[in-house]
């Protein structure tokens, strides 16, 4: 009777998950994290820019709606 060779599986799902997690942890150790002060500063800056953009867009919307109201006589 001929011998049947067992073919090794390419990657078992459990090994793939363990490898993924270990590689993720290794990559996270390479990250240069911001300090608390830098994080607070940049968060404040983002909020400031978002509020300023909202105000500018609100003013554009308000002025265009007034302009349209004047053109078409809508009150």
PQR file of N, CA, C, O and H, with PARSE charges and radii, in Angstrom:
ATOM      1  N   UNK A   1       0.841  -1.156   0.000 -0.4000 1.5000
ATOM      2  CA  UNK A   1       0.000   0.000   0.000 -0.0000 2.0000
ATOM      3  C   UNK A   1       0.900   1.238   0.000  0.5500 1.7000
ATOM      4  O   UNK A   1       1.850   1.300   0.781 -0.5500 1.4000
ATOM      5  N   UNK A   2       0.619   2.239  -0.871 -0.4000 1.5000
ATOM      6  CA  UNK A   2       1.459   3.435  -0.946 -0.0000 2.0000
ATOM      7  C   UNK A   2       1.276   4.307   0.302  0.5500 1.7000
ATOM      8  O   UNK A   2       0.199   4.391   0.892 -0.5500 1.4000
ATOM      9  H   UNK A   2      -0.152   2.189  -1.505  0.4000 1.0000
ATOM     10  N   UNK A   3       2.386   4.945   0.664 -0.4000 1.5000
ATOM     11  CA  UNK A   3       2.329   5.825   1.837 -0.0000 2.0000
ATOM     12  C   UNK A   3       1.695   7.162   1.450  0.5500 1.7000
ATOM     13  O   UNK A   3       1.946   7.695   0.369 -0.5500 1.4000
ATOM     14  H   UNK A   3       3.261   4.876   0.185  0.4000 1.0000
ATOM     15  N   UNK A   4       0.889   7.677   2.335 -0.4000 1.5000
ATOM     16  CA  UNK A   4       0.233   8.966   2.113 -0.0000 2.0000
ATOM     17  C   UNK A   4       1.005  10.014   2.916  0.5500 1.7000
ATOM     18  O   UNK A   4       1.126   9.926   4.138 -0.5500 1.4000
ATOM     19  H   UNK A   4       0.686   7.244   3.213  0.4000 1.0000
ATOM     20  N   UNK A   5       1.520  11.000   2.195 -0.4000 1.5000
ATOM     21  CA  UNK A   5       2.246  12.076   2.861 -0.0000 2.0000
ATOM     22  C   UNK A   5       1.244  13.114   3.345  0.5500 1.7000
ATOM     23  O   UNK A   5       0.341  13.528   2.618 -0.5500 1.4000
ATOM     24  H   UNK A   5       1.423  11.071   1.202  0.4000 1.0000
ATOM     25  N   UNK A   6       1.430  13.514   4.572 -0.4000 1.5000
ATOM     26  CA  UNK A   6       0.563  14.560   5.095 -0.0000 2.0000
ATOM     27  C   UNK A   6       1.151  15.906   4.703  0.5500 1.7000
ATOM     28  O   UNK A   6       2.336  16.180   4.892 -0.5500 1.4000
ATOM     29  H   UNK A   6       2.163  13.179   5.163  0.4000 1.0000
ATOM     30  N   UNK A   7       0.285  16.722   4.158 -0.4000 1.5000
ATOM     31  CA  UNK A   7       0.703  18.053   3.737 -0.0000 2.0000
ATOM     32  C   UNK A   7       0.510  18.999   4.919  0.5500 1.7000
ATOM     33  O   UNK A   7      -0.562  19.053   5.521 -0.5500 1.4000
ATOM     34  H   UNK A   7      -0.678  16.499   4.004  0.4000 1.0000
ATOM     35  N   UNK A   8       1.575  19.748   5.241 -0.4000 1.5000
ATOM     36  CA  UNK A   8       1.491  20.701   6.343 -0.0000 2.0000
ATOM     37  C   UNK A   8       0.567  21.846   5.952  0.5500 1.7000
ATOM     38  O   UNK A   8       0.607  22.348   4.828 -0.5500 1.4000
ATOM     39  H   UNK A   8       2.446  19.704   4.752  0.4000 1.0000
ATOM     40  N   UNK A   9      -0.244  22.235   6.883 -0.4000 1.5000
ATOM     41  CA  UNK A   9      -1.139  23.352   6.612 -0.0000 2.0000
ATOM     42  C   UNK A   9      -0.321  24.630   6.559  0.5500 1.7000
ATOM     43  O   UNK A   9       0.669  24.786   7.273 -0.5500 1.4000
ATOM     44  H   UNK A   9      -0.276  21.827   7.796  0.4000 1.0000
ATOM     45  N   UNK A  10      -0.762  25.551   5.688 -0.4000 1.5000
ATOM     46  CA  UNK A  10      -0.013  26.795   5.493 -0.0000 2.0000
ATOM     47  C   UNK A  10       0.079  27.581   6.795  0.5500 1.7000
ATOM     48  O   UNK A  10       1.170  27.990   7.192 -0.5500 1.4000
ATOM     49  H   UNK A  10      -1.566  25.424   5.108  0.4000 1.0000
ATOM     50  N   UNK A  11      -1.017  27.792   7.444 -0.4000 1.5000
ATOM     51  CA  UNK A  11      -1.006  28.491   8.726 -0.0000 2.0000
ATOM     52  C   UNK A  11      -2.304  28.160   9.437  0.5500 1.7000
ATOM     53  O   UNK A  11      -3.394  28.364   8.901 -0.5500 1.4000
ATOM     54  H   UNK A  11      -1.904  27.460   7.122  0.4000 1.0000
ATOM     55  N   UNK A  12      -2.173  27.654  10.633 -0.4000 1.5000
ATOM     56  CA  UNK A  12      -3.363  27.361  11.413 -0.0000 2.0000
ATOM     57  C   UNK A  12      -3.940  28.689  11.899  0.5500 1.7000
ATOM     58  O   UNK A  12      -3.184  29.609  12.210 -0.5500 1.4000
ATOM     59  H   UNK A  12      -1.288  27.488  11.068  0.4000 1.0000
ATOM     60  N   UNK A  13      -5.241  28.800  11.967 -0.4000 1.5000
ATOM     61  CA  UNK A  13      -5.833  30.065  12.409 -0.0000 2.0000
ATOM     62  C   UNK A  13      -5.333  30.519  13.779  0.5500 1.7000
ATOM     63  O   UNK A  13      -5.124  31.715  13.984 -0.5500 1.4000
ATOM     64  H   UNK A  13      -5.855  28.053  11.714  0.4000 1.0000
ATOM     65  N   UNK A  14      -5.138  29.603  14.713 -0.4000 1.5000
ATOM     66  CA  UNK A  14      -4.671  29.986  16.035 -0.0000 2.0000
ATOM     67  C   UNK A  14      -3.271  30.582  15.965  0.5500 1.7000
ATOM     68  O   UNK A  14      -2.989  31.589  16.614 -0.5500 1.4000
ATOM     69  H   UNK A  14      -5.308  28.631  14.546  0.4000 1.0000
ATOM     70  N   UNK A  15      -2.399  29.968  15.186 -0.4000 1.5000
ATOM     71  CA  UNK A  15      -1.037  30.492  15.047 -0.0000 2.0000
ATOM     72  C   UNK A  15      -1.041  31.851  14.364  0.5500 1.7000
ATOM     73  O   UNK A  15      -0.241  32.722  14.703 -0.5500 1.4000
ATOM     74  H   UNK A  15      -2.628  29.149  14.658  0.4000 1.0000
ATOM     75  N   UNK A  16      -1.937  32.032  13.406 -0.4000 1.5000
ATOM     76  CA  UNK A  16      -2.013  33.308  12.697 -0.0000 2.0000
ATOM     77  C   UNK A  16      -2.461  34.412  13.647  0.5500 1.7000
ATOM     78  O   UNK A  16      -1.944  35.527  13.585 -0.5500 1.4000
ATOM     79  H   UNK A  16      -2.587  31.324  13.130  0.4000 1.0000
ATOM     80  N   UNK A  17      -3.411  34.116  14.520 -0.4000 1.5000
ATOM     81  CA  UNK A  17      -3.899  35.121  15.464 -0.0000 2.0000
ATOM     82  C   UNK A  17      -2.805  35.473  16.466  0.5500 1.7000
ATOM     83  O   UNK A  17      -2.593  36.646  16.772 -0.5500 1.4000
ATOM     84  H   UNK A  17      -3.831  33.209  14.571  0.4000 1.0000
ATOM     85  N   UNK A  18      -2.113  34.458  16.975 -0.4000 1.5000
ATOM     86  CA  UNK A  18      -1.029  34.703  17.943 -0.0000 2.0000
ATOM     87  C   UNK A  18       0.078  35.514  17.285  0.5500 1.7000
ATOM     88  O   UNK A  18       0.612  36.442  17.893 -0.5500 1.4000
ATOM     89  H   UNK A  18      -2.286  33.505  16.726  0.4000 1.0000
ATOM     90  N   UNK A  19       0.425  35.177  16.059 -0.4000 1.5000
ATOM     91  CA  UNK A  19       1.474  35.915  15.345 -0.0000 2.0000
ATOM     92  C   UNK A  19       1.044  37.357  15.101  0.5500 1.7000
ATOM     93  O   UNK A  19       1.842  38.282  15.257 -0.5500 1.4000
ATOM     94  H   UNK A  19      -0.008  34.423  15.565  0.4000 1.0000
ATOM     95  N   UNK A  20      -0.215  37.549  14.718 -0.4000 1.5000
ATOM     96  CA  UNK A  20      -0.725  38.907  14.486 -0.0000 2.0000
ATOM     97  C   UNK A  20      -0.632  39.742  15.753  0.5500 1.7000
ATOM     98  O   UNK A  20      -0.174  40.884  15.714 -0.5500 1.4000
ATOM     99  H   UNK A  20      -0.863  36.798  14.590  0.4000 1.0000
ATOM    100  N   UNK A  21      -1.063  39.181  16.875 -0.4000 1.5000
ATOM    101  CA  UNK A  21      -1.039  39.921  18.138 -0.0000 2.0000
ATOM    102  C   UNK A  21       0.393  40.233  18.555  0.5500 1.7000
ATOM    103  O   UNK A  21       0.674  41.347  18.997 -0.5500 1.4000
ATOM    104  H   UNK A  21      -1.435  38.253  16.907  0.4000 1.0000
ATOM    105  N   UNK A  22       1.300  39.276  18.423 -0.4000 1.5000
ATOM    106  CA  UNK A  22       2.688  39.528  18.830 -0.0000 2.0000
ATOM    107  C   UNK A  22       3.347  40.569  17.919  0.5500 1.7000
ATOM    108  O   UNK A  22       4.130  41.391  18.393 -0.5500 1.4000
ATOM    109  H   UNK A  22       1.072  38.371  18.064  0.4000 1.0000
ATOM    110  N   UNK A  23       3.040  40.543  16.623 -0.4000 1.5000
ATOM    111  CA  UNK A  23       3.596  41.556  15.716 -0.0000 2.0000
ATOM    112  C   UNK A  23       3.004  42.931  16.002  0.5500 1.7000
ATOM    113  O   UNK A  23       3.697  43.942  15.897 -0.5500 1.4000
ATOM    114  H   UNK A  23       2.403  39.875  16.238  0.4000 1.0000
ATOM    115  N   UNK A  24       1.731  42.970  16.360 -0.4000 1.5000
ATOM    116  CA  UNK A  24       1.096  44.239  16.701 -0.0000 2.0000
ATOM    117  C   UNK A  24       1.733  44.840  17.944  0.5500 1.7000
ATOM    118  O   UNK A  24       2.007  46.039  17.984 -0.5500 1.4000
ATOM    119  H   UNK A  24       1.168  42.149  16.445  0.4000 1.0000
ATOM    120  N   UNK A  25       1.968  44.021  18.953 -0.4000 1.5000
ATOM    121  CA  UNK A  25       2.614  44.502  20.181 -0.0000 2.0000
ATOM    122  C   UNK A  25       4.022  45.009  19.881  0.5500 1.7000
ATOM    123  O   UNK A  25       4.440  46.034  20.418 -0.5500 1.4000
ATOM    124  H   UNK A  25       1.745  43.046  18.921  0.4000 1.0000
ATOM    125  N   UNK A  26       4.751  44.297  19.028 -0.4000 1.5000
ATOM    126  CA  UNK A  26       6.107  44.722  18.668 -0.0000 2.0000
ATOM    127  C   UNK A  26       6.082  46.073  17.952  0.5500 1.7000
ATOM    128  O   UNK A  26       6.943  46.918  18.199 -0.5500 1.4000
ATOM    129  H   UNK A  26       4.411  43.464  18.591  0.4000 1.0000
ATOM    130  N   UNK A  27       5.103  46.282  17.067 -0.4000 1.5000
ATOM    131  CA  UNK A  27       5.010  47.559  16.352 -0.0000 2.0000
ATOM    132  C   UNK A  27       4.607  48.690  17.295  0.5500 1.7000
ATOM    133  O   UNK A  27       5.094  49.813  17.165 -0.5500 1.4000
ATOM    134  H   UNK A  27       4.404  45.595  16.866  0.4000 1.0000
ATOM    135  N   UNK A  28       3.721  48.397  18.241 -0.4000 1.5000
ATOM    136  CA  UNK A  28       3.279  49.427  19.179 -0.0000 2.0000
ATOM    137  C   UNK A  28       4.424  49.878  20.081  0.5500 1.7000
ATOM    138  O   UNK A  28       4.424  51.019  20.542 -0.5500 1.4000
ATOM    139  H   UNK A  28       3.325  47.484  18.347  0.4000 1.0000
ATOM    140  N   UNK A  29       5.390  49.016  20.340 -0.4000 1.5000
ATOM    141  CA  UNK A  29       6.550  49.390  21.141 -0.0000 2.0000
ATOM    142  C   UNK A  29       7.471  50.343  20.386  0.5500 1.7000
ATOM    143  O   UNK A  29       8.252  51.067  21.004 -0.5500 1.4000
ATOM    144  H   UNK A  29       5.390  48.089  19.965  0.4000 1.0000
ATOM    145  N   UNK A  30       7.389  50.350  19.057 -0.4000 1.5000
ATOM    146  CA  UNK A  30       8.233  51.223  18.241 -0.0000 2.0000
ATOM    147  C   UNK A  30       7.660  52.634  18.113  0.5500 1.7000
ATOM    148  O   UNK A  30       8.364  53.546  17.680 -0.5500 1.4000
ATOM    149  H   UNK A  30       6.754  49.763  18.555  0.4000 1.0000
ATOM    150  N   UNK A  31       6.404  52.823  18.479 -0.4000 1.5000
ATOM    151  CA  UNK A  31       5.732  54.109  18.304 -0.0000 2.0000
ATOM    152  C   UNK A  31       6.303  55.131  19.272  0.5500 1.7000
ATOM    153  O   UNK A  31       6.555  54.825  20.437 -0.5500 1.4000
ATOM    154  H   UNK A  31       5.832  52.082  18.831  0.4000 1.0000
ATOM    155  N   UNK A  32       6.504  56.351  18.778 -0.4000 1.5000
ATOM    156  CA  UNK A  32       6.901  57.455  19.635 -0.0000 2.0000
ATOM    157  C   UNK A  32       5.628  58.184  20.038  0.5500 1.7000
ATOM    158  O   UNK A  32       5.001  58.853  19.215 -0.5500 1.4000
ATOM    159  H   UNK A  32       6.299  56.599  17.831  0.4000 1.0000
ATOM    160  N   UNK A  33       5.246  58.055  21.306 -0.4000 1.5000
ATOM    161  CA  UNK A  33       4.003  58.629  21.786 -0.0000 2.0000
ATOM    162  C   UNK A  33       4.213  60.075  22.203  0.5500 1.7000
ATOM    163  O   UNK A  33       5.292  60.445  22.666 -0.5500 1.4000
ATOM    164  H   UNK A  33       5.755  57.512  21.974  0.4000 1.0000
ATOM    165  N   UNK A  34       3.180  60.890  22.040 -0.4000 1.5000
ATOM    166  CA  UNK A  34       3.233  62.286  22.449 -0.0000 2.0000
ATOM    167  C   UNK A  34       3.152  62.380  23.968  0.5500 1.7000
ATOM    168  O   UNK A  34       2.617  61.496  24.637 -0.5500 1.4000
ATOM    169  H   UNK A  34       2.303  60.590  21.664  0.4000 1.0000
ATOM    170  N   UNK A  35       3.694  63.469  24.491 -0.4000 1.5000
ATOM    171  CA  UNK A  35       3.571  63.702  25.930 -0.0000 2.0000
ATOM    172  C   UNK A  35       2.157  64.208  26.224  0.5500 1.7000
ATOM    173  O   UNK A  35       1.417  64.583  25.314 -0.5500 1.4000
ATOM    174  H   UNK A  35       4.129  64.187  23.947  0.4000 1.0000
ATOM    175  N   UNK A  36       1.802  64.211  27.491 -0.4000 1.5000
ATOM    176  CA  UNK A  36       0.470  64.688  27.890 -0.0000 2.0000
ATOM    177  C   UNK A  36       0.285  66.153  27.494  0.5500 1.7000
ATOM    178  O   UNK A  36      -0.796  66.552  27.061 -0.5500 1.4000
ATOM    179  H   UNK A  36       2.403  63.907  28.230  0.4000 1.0000
ATOM    180  N   UNK A  37       1.342  66.948  27.644 -0.4000 1.5000
ATOM    181  CA  UNK A  37       1.270  68.374  27.304 -0.0000 2.0000
ATOM    182  C   UNK A  37       1.046  68.565  25.802  0.5500 1.7000
ATOM    183  O   UNK A  37       0.206  69.369  25.397 -0.5500 1.4000
ATOM    184  H   UNK A  37       2.220  66.623  27.996  0.4000 1.0000
ATOM    185  N   UNK A  38       1.792  67.831  24.979 -0.4000 1.5000
ATOM    186  CA  UNK A  38       1.614  67.937  23.528 -0.0000 2.0000
ATOM    187  C   UNK A  38       0.222  67.491  23.106  0.5500 1.7000
ATOM    188  O   UNK A  38      -0.388  68.103  22.229 -0.5500 1.4000
ATOM    189  H   UNK A  38       2.474  67.178  25.308  0.4000 1.0000
ATOM    190  N   UNK A  39      -0.279  66.435  23.721 -0.4000 1.5000
ATOM    191  CA  UNK A  39      -1.611  65.938  23.402 -0.0000 2.0000
ATOM    192  C   UNK A  39      -2.678  66.970  23.749  0.5500 1.7000
ATOM    193  O   UNK A  39      -3.600  67.199  22.967 -0.5500 1.4000
ATOM    194  H   UNK A  39       0.217  65.939  24.434  0.4000 1.0000
ATOM    195  N   UNK A  40      -2.556  67.588  24.911 -0.4000 1.5000
ATOM    196  CA  UNK A  40      -3.523  68.612  25.331 -0.0000 2.0000
ATOM    197  C   UNK A  40      -3.464  69.816  24.394  0.5500 1.7000
ATOM    198  O   UNK A  40      -4.503  70.356  24.013 -0.5500 1.4000
ATOM    199  H   UNK A  40      -1.807  67.402  25.546  0.4000 1.0000
ATOM    200  N   UNK A  41      -2.264  70.237  24.022 -0.4000 1.5000
ATOM    201  CA  UNK A  41      -2.099  71.377  23.118 -0.0000 2.0000
ATOM    202  C   UNK A  41      -2.729  71.098  21.761  0.5500 1.7000
ATOM    203  O   UNK A  41      -3.484  71.920  21.242 -0.5500 1.4000
ATOM    204  H   UNK A  41      -1.420  69.798  24.331  0.4000 1.0000
ATOM    205  N   UNK A  42      -2.423  69.953  21.193 -0.4000 1.5000
ATOM    206  CA  UNK A  42      -2.946  69.632  19.867 -0.0000 2.0000
ATOM    207  C   UNK A  42      -4.459  69.412  19.893  0.5500 1.7000
ATOM    208  O   UNK A  42      -5.145  69.740  18.925 -0.5500 1.4000
ATOM    209  H   UNK A  42      -1.810  69.285  21.614  0.4000 1.0000
ATOM    210  N   UNK A  43      -4.983  68.864  20.982 -0.4000 1.5000
ATOM    211  CA  UNK A  43      -6.431  68.710  21.110 -0.0000 2.0000
ATOM    212  C   UNK A  43      -7.110  70.071  21.150  0.5500 1.7000
ATOM    213  O   UNK A  43      -8.130  70.283  20.494 -0.5500 1.4000
ATOM    214  H   UNK A  43      -4.426  68.598  21.768  0.4000 1.0000
ATOM    215  N   UNK A  44      -6.543  70.983  21.914 -0.4000 1.5000
ATOM    216  CA  UNK A  44      -7.080  72.346  21.965 -0.0000 2.0000
ATOM    217  C   UNK A  44      -7.016  73.030  20.617  0.5500 1.7000
ATOM    218  O   UNK A  44      -7.942  73.743  20.230 -0.5500 1.4000
ATOM    219  H   UNK A  44      -5.715  70.810  22.447  0.4000 1.0000
ATOM    220  N   UNK A  45      -5.932  72.816  19.905 -0.4000 1.5000
ATOM    221  CA  UNK A  45      -5.776  73.416  18.580 -0.0000 2.0000
ATOM    222  C   UNK A  45      -6.830  72.879  17.610  0.5500 1.7000
ATOM    223  O   UNK A  45      -7.416  73.642  16.841 -0.5500 1.4000
ATOM    224  H   UNK A  45      -5.180  72.236  20.219  0.4000 1.0000
ATOM    225  N   UNK A  46      -7.064  71.595  17.645 -0.4000 1.5000
ATOM    226  CA  UNK A  46      -8.084  70.997  16.772 -0.0000 2.0000
ATOM    227  C   UNK A  46      -9.466  71.554  17.108  0.5500 1.7000
ATOM    228  O   UNK A  46     -10.242  71.877  16.209 -0.5500 1.4000
ATOM    229  H   UNK A  46      -6.589  70.975  18.270  0.4000 1.0000
ATOM    230  N   UNK A  47      -9.773  71.667  18.400 -0.4000 1.5000
ATOM    231  CA  UNK A  47     -11.067  72.226  18.798 -0.0000 2.0000
ATOM    232  C   UNK A  47     -11.210  73.670  18.353  0.5500 1.7000
ATOM    233  O   UNK A  47     -12.274  74.072  17.881 -0.5500 1.4000
ATOM    234  H   UNK A  47      -9.142  71.405  19.130  0.4000 1.0000
ATOM    235  N   UNK A  48     -10.160  74.446  18.495 -0.4000 1.5000
ATOM    236  CA  UNK A  48     -10.182  75.846  18.085 -0.0000 2.0000
ATOM    237  C   UNK A  48     -10.422  75.981  16.582  0.5500 1.7000
ATOM    238  O   UNK A  48     -11.239  76.795  16.152 -0.5500 1.4000
ATOM    239  H   UNK A  48      -9.296  74.119  18.877  0.4000 1.0000
ATOM    240  N   UNK A  49      -9.720  75.194  15.793 -0.4000 1.5000
ATOM    241  CA  UNK A  49      -9.887  75.244  14.336 -0.0000 2.0000
ATOM    242  C   UNK A  49     -11.284  74.778  13.939  0.5500 1.7000
ATOM    243  O   UNK A  49     -11.888  75.355  13.035 -0.5500 1.4000
ATOM    244  H   UNK A  49      -9.057  74.532  16.142  0.4000 1.0000
ATOM    245  N   UNK A  50     -11.810  73.743  14.600 -0.4000 1.5000
ATOM    246  CA  UNK A  50     -13.154  73.249  14.280 -0.0000 2.0000
ATOM    247  C   UNK A  50     -14.212  74.297  14.604  0.5500 1.7000
ATOM    248  O   UNK A  50     -15.150  74.491  13.831 -0.5500 1.4000
ATOM    249  H   UNK A  50     -11.320  73.274  15.334  0.4000 1.0000
ATOM    250  N   UNK A  51     -14.069  74.977  15.747 -0.4000 1.5000
ATOM    251  CA  UNK A  51     -15.026  76.025  16.117 -0.0000 2.0000
ATOM    252  C   UNK A  51     -14.942  77.194  15.144  0.5500 1.7000
ATOM    253  O   UNK A  51     -15.968  77.719  14.713 -0.5500 1.4000
ATOM    254  H   UNK A  51     -13.307  74.820  16.375  0.4000 1.0000
ATOM    255  N   UNK A  52     -13.716  77.606  14.794 -0.4000 1.5000
ATOM    256  CA  UNK A  52     -13.535  78.710  13.847 -0.0000 2.0000
ATOM    257  C   UNK A  52     -14.130  78.357  12.482  0.5500 1.7000
ATOM    258  O   UNK A  52     -14.784  79.194  11.860 -0.5500 1.4000
ATOM    259  H   UNK A  52     -12.882  77.179  15.144  0.4000 1.0000
ATOM    260  N   UNK A  53     -13.913  77.135  12.017 -0.4000 1.5000
ATOM    261  CA  UNK A  53     -14.473  76.719  10.726 -0.0000 2.0000
ATOM    262  C   UNK A  53     -15.996  76.698  10.802  0.5500 1.7000
ATOM    263  O   UNK A  53     -16.662  77.080   9.840 -0.5500 1.4000
ATOM    264  H   UNK A  53     -13.382  76.455  12.522  0.4000 1.0000
ATOM    265  N   UNK A  54     -16.558  76.257  11.926 -0.4000 1.5000
ATOM    266  CA  UNK A  54     -18.013  76.254  12.091 -0.0000 2.0000
ATOM    267  C   UNK A  54     -18.586  77.652  12.054  0.5500 1.7000
ATOM    268  O   UNK A  54     -19.632  77.884  11.448 -0.5500 1.4000
ATOM    269  H   UNK A  54     -16.017  75.946  12.707  0.4000 1.0000
ATOM    270  N   UNK A  55     -17.902  78.595  12.704 -0.4000 1.5000
ATOM    271  CA  UNK A  55     -18.373  79.983  12.695 -0.0000 2.0000
ATOM    272  C   UNK A  55     -18.322  80.565  11.289  0.5500 1.7000
ATOM    273  O   UNK A  55     -19.276  81.202  10.843 -0.5500 1.4000
ATOM    274  H   UNK A  55     -17.052  78.407  13.196  0.4000 1.0000
ATOM    275  N   UNK A  56     -17.209  80.349  10.590 -0.4000 1.5000
ATOM    276  CA  UNK A  56     -17.072  80.872   9.222 -0.0000 2.0000
ATOM    277  C   UNK A  56     -18.130  80.270   8.302  0.5500 1.7000
ATOM    278  O   UNK A  56     -18.776  80.993   7.544 -0.5500 1.4000
ATOM    279  H   UNK A  56     -16.434  79.832  10.953  0.4000 1.0000
ATOM    280  N   UNK A  57     -18.311  78.960   8.364 -0.4000 1.5000
ATOM    281  CA  UNK A  57     -19.320  78.327   7.509 -0.0000 2.0000
ATOM    282  C   UNK A  57     -20.729  78.782   7.887  0.5500 1.7000
ATOM    283  O   UNK A  57     -21.581  78.948   7.013 -0.5500 1.4000
ATOM    284  H   UNK A  57     -17.787  78.372   8.980  0.4000 1.0000
ATOM    285  N   UNK A  58     -20.979  78.985   9.176 -0.4000 1.5000
ATOM    286  CA  UNK A  58     -22.281  79.501   9.615 -0.0000 2.0000
ATOM    287  C   UNK A  58     -22.541  80.891   9.081  0.5500 1.7000
ATOM    288  O   UNK A  58     -23.653  81.203   8.655 -0.5500 1.4000
ATOM    289  H   UNK A  58     -20.287  78.850   9.886  0.4000 1.0000
ATOM    290  N   UNK A  59     -21.509  81.734   9.104 -0.4000 1.5000
ATOM    291  CA  UNK A  59     -21.660  83.092   8.550 -0.0000 2.0000
ATOM    292  C   UNK A  59     -21.911  83.060   7.050  0.5500 1.7000
ATOM    293  O   UNK A  59     -22.736  83.823   6.547 -0.5500 1.4000
ATOM    294  H   UNK A  59     -20.606  81.481   9.450  0.4000 1.0000
ATOM    295  N   UNK A  60     -21.212  82.189   6.326 -0.4000 1.5000
ATOM    296  CA  UNK A  60     -21.468  82.049   4.889 -0.0000 2.0000
ATOM    297  C   UNK A  60     -22.905  81.601   4.640  0.5500 1.7000
ATOM    298  O   UNK A  60     -23.581  82.140   3.764 -0.5500 1.4000
ATOM    299  H   UNK A  60     -20.542  81.569   6.734  0.4000 1.0000
ATOM    300  N   UNK A  61     -23.367  80.630   5.395 -0.4000 1.5000
ATOM    301  CA  UNK A  61     -24.722  80.122   5.236 -0.0000 2.0000
ATOM    302  C   UNK A  61     -25.738  81.210   5.524  0.5500 1.7000
ATOM    303  O   UNK A  61     -26.692  81.395   4.769 -0.5500 1.4000
ATOM    304  H   UNK A  61     -22.818  80.192   6.107  0.4000 1.0000
ATOM    305  N   UNK A  62     -25.532  81.928   6.612 -0.4000 1.5000
ATOM    306  CA  UNK A  62     -26.454  82.998   6.987 -0.0000 2.0000
ATOM    307  C   UNK A  62     -26.496  84.091   5.924  0.5500 1.7000
ATOM    308  O   UNK A  62     -27.569  84.563   5.549 -0.5500 1.4000
ATOM    309  H   UNK A  62     -24.757  81.779   7.226  0.4000 1.0000
ATOM    310  N   UNK A  63     -25.300  84.495   5.436 -0.4000 1.5000
ATOM    311  CA  UNK A  63     -25.261  85.573   4.441 -0.0000 2.0000
ATOM    312  C   UNK A  63     -25.868  85.136   3.114  0.5500 1.7000
ATOM    313  O   UNK A  63     -26.552  85.932   2.469 -0.5500 1.4000
ATOM    314  H   UNK A  63     -24.429  84.111   5.741  0.4000 1.0000
ATOM    315  N   UNK A  64     -25.641  83.906   2.689 -0.4000 1.5000
ATOM    316  CA  UNK A  64     -26.235  83.444   1.437 -0.0000 2.0000
ATOM    317  C   UNK A  64     -27.751  83.297   1.569  0.5500 1.7000
ATOM    318  O   UNK A  64     -28.482  83.569   0.617 -0.5500 1.4000
ATOM    319  H   UNK A  64     -25.086  83.260   3.213  0.4000 1.0000
ATOM    320  N   UNK A  65     -28.224  82.874   2.728 -0.4000 1.5000
ATOM    321  CA  UNK A  65     -29.671  82.761   2.907 -0.0000 2.0000
ATOM    322  C   UNK A  65     -30.321  84.147   2.898  0.5500 1.7000
ATOM    323  O   UNK A  65     -31.413  84.310   2.355 -0.5500 1.4000
ATOM    324  H   UNK A  65     -27.630  82.653   3.502  0.4000 1.0000
ATOM    325  N   UNK A  66     -29.659  85.148   3.497 -0.4000 1.5000
ATOM    326  CA  UNK A  66     -30.171  86.520   3.436 -0.0000 2.0000
ATOM    327  C   UNK A  66     -30.164  87.051   2.010  0.5500 1.7000
ATOM    328  O   UNK A  66     -31.096  87.738   1.593 -0.5500 1.4000
ATOM    329  H   UNK A  66     -28.771  85.015   3.938  0.4000 1.0000
ATOM    330  N   UNK A  67     -29.113  86.734   1.262 -0.4000 1.5000
ATOM    331  CA  UNK A  67     -29.013  87.174  -0.119 -0.0000 2.0000
ATOM    332  C   UNK A  67     -30.124  86.571  -0.965  0.5500 1.7000
ATOM    333  O   UNK A  67     -30.750  87.270  -1.762 -0.5500 1.4000
ATOM    334  H   UNK A  67     -28.355  86.175   1.600  0.4000 1.0000
ATOM    335  N   UNK A  68     -30.367  85.298  -0.800 -0.4000 1.5000
ATOM    336  CA  UNK A  68     -31.429  84.623  -1.542 -0.0000 2.0000
ATOM    337  C   UNK A  68     -32.792  85.208  -1.156  0.5500 1.7000
ATOM    338  O   UNK A  68     -33.662  85.388  -2.009 -0.5500 1.4000
ATOM    339  H   UNK A  68     -29.858  84.729  -0.153  0.4000 1.0000
ATOM    340  N   UNK A  69     -32.968  85.502   0.138 -0.4000 1.5000
ATOM    341  CA  UNK A  69     -34.222  86.101   0.591 -0.0000 2.0000
ATOM    342  C   UNK A  69     -34.440  87.467  -0.051  0.5500 1.7000
ATOM    343  O   UNK A  69     -35.560  87.802  -0.437 -0.5500 1.4000
ATOM    344  H   UNK A  69     -32.261  85.356   0.831  0.4000 1.0000
ATOM    345  N   UNK A  70     -33.384  88.249  -0.166 -0.4000 1.5000
ATOM    346  CA  UNK A  70     -33.496  89.558  -0.808 -0.0000 2.0000
ATOM    347  C   UNK A  70     -33.789  89.426  -2.296  0.5500 1.7000
ATOM    348  O   UNK A  70     -34.615  90.167  -2.831 -0.5500 1.4000
ATOM    349  H   UNK A  70     -32.473  87.978   0.147  0.4000 1.0000
ATOM    350  N   UNK A  71     -33.134  88.506  -2.962 -0.4000 1.5000
ATOM    351  CA  UNK A  71     -33.318  88.341  -4.411 -0.0000 2.0000
ATOM    352  C   UNK A  71     -34.738  87.889  -4.736  0.5500 1.7000
ATOM    353  O   UNK A  71     -35.364  88.429  -5.648 -0.5500 1.4000
ATOM    354  H   UNK A  71     -32.463  87.904  -2.528  0.4000 1.0000
ATOM    355  N   UNK A  72     -35.251  86.908  -4.004 -0.4000 1.5000
ATOM    356  CA  UNK A  72     -36.556  86.349  -4.316 -0.0000 2.0000
ATOM    357  C   UNK A  72     -37.683  86.939  -3.464  0.5500 1.7000
ATOM    358  O   UNK A  72     -38.835  86.534  -3.616 -0.5500 1.4000
ATOM    359  H   UNK A  72     -34.743  86.470  -3.263  0.4000 1.0000
ATOM    360  N   UNK A  73     -37.384  87.859  -2.598 -0.4000 1.5000
ATOM    361  CA  UNK A  73     -38.410  88.508  -1.783 -0.0000 2.0000
ATOM    362  C   UNK A  73     -39.035  87.567  -0.764  0.5500 1.7000
ATOM    363  O   UNK A  73     -40.196  87.746  -0.398 -0.5500 1.4000
ATOM    364  H   UNK A  73     -36.448  88.188  -2.474  0.4000 1.0000
ATOM    365  N   UNK A  74     -38.307  86.591  -0.308 -0.4000 1.5000
ATOM    366  CA  UNK A  74     -38.809  85.644   0.675 -0.0000 2.0000
ATOM    367  C   UNK A  74     -38.513  86.197   2.071  0.5500 1.7000
ATOM    368  O   UNK A  74     -37.423  86.708   2.327 -0.5500 1.4000
ATOM    369  H   UNK A  74     -37.363  86.446  -0.605  0.4000 1.0000
ATOM    370  N   UNK A  75     -39.489  86.089   2.963 -0.4000 1.5000
ATOM    371  CA  UNK A  75     -39.252  86.594   4.330 -0.0000 2.0000
ATOM    372  C   UNK A  75     -39.303  85.490   5.307  0.5500 1.7000
ATOM    373  O   UNK A  75     -39.127  85.717   6.504 -0.5500 1.4000
ATOM    374  H   UNK A  75     -40.375  85.673   2.755  0.4000 1.0000
TER
END
